[in-house]
């Protein structure tokens, strides 16, 4: 944001417009005992040019992601964002759009919500979508709450695969902790994927729903149809946390019986941003639409027969009824969802598939190069993976990361943070933006890590 100083004449004009004499008068409601007794000692005034140079010099000392050769994923991924996304999504009428509760003032906003919902349905293979949620973790939790509403009568158990992002799992457990008579149980992994035998034993007539992530936190593609069969055999709802980029290549969850599909939309042009803000997506079967959280934009016609859009199937009051609310998430990440829509529209099915193929090819090339190094191996050989995979090395993963960081390489994430019994295990991500030269540099650095 540019710094625009005010002259003394500007200040006098503004004060006159609001009816006060001095700037100090603006603070007259604050007791003097709470005000600073002396003015701060500020450095000498400098020119705008000097300030820019000083700020640039300070910024140059910061280690930013794009200045490193980074292979970090674990739920947040580095994808190329076309210039058209920023250009269209940040037009002033979009950035400052009015609340969609007043459709006469926000038809553009409601239109993009409707188109976004359509794109999410096409991507996931589901019937209906909301207009986005806060992020992937709370979307998973809301999926479980929705399952309780539609299938909780006489049932009390939510089964969650250990392959779900550990932070999503904690969020889900927190959301459901105080829901009466509902418990969350973890289904263990076997060879990096959901243990289908354990799932079959744990699923029973008491099970409300089964939540699985695919590709899972370790990057491995789950056997969705098999998980669906185990859940459906006991009358449980199937909840799927999906990677939206992977859906350009993989069969959508709706095709193998998912009741609710949700996930993190960061991959759809939200950038990295040190953890947020991002947006969550959420889709479901048509029959559950009235139990779906968040906003829904619907198509209609006005009194003159013209096509228009309006929030539908849910009032504002629906979201503020505490324990009786459909959801206590009463807003959406509109601007970020718009970025996701522009991204999907700009790429189209063919472009999105090319991005996914690039992720797949780079990840597999990186896995082959690392697995060929002395002392290194794939943690789960033979398992299909998308743009992320786990490897075991000869040294503790934290030590490897520290060693390579000195070479301006971020090799991945240490899985010992969540799996204490795997201190040498590293989670490596390679999306479509990586080059073979960068991957070769990673392999070379790993070979000499100390």
Secondary structure by P-SEA (a helix, b strand, c coil): cbbbbbcaaaaaaaaaaacccccccccccccccccccccccccccccaaaaaaaaaaaaaaccccccccccccccbbbbbbcccccccccccccccccccccccccaaaaaaaaaaaaaaaaaacccccccccccaaaaaaaaaaaaaaaccccbbbbbbbccccaaaaaaaaaaacccccbbbbbbbbccccccaaaaaaaccccccbbbbbcccccccccaaaaaaaaaaaabbbbbbbccccccccccccccccccbbbbbcccccccccccccbbbbbbbccccccccccbbbbbbccccccccccccccccccccccccccccccccaaaaaaaaaaaaaaacaaaaaaaaaaaaaaaaaaaaaaaaccccccccccccccccccccccccaaaaaaaaaaacccccccccccccccccbbbbbbcccccaaaaaaaaaaaaacc
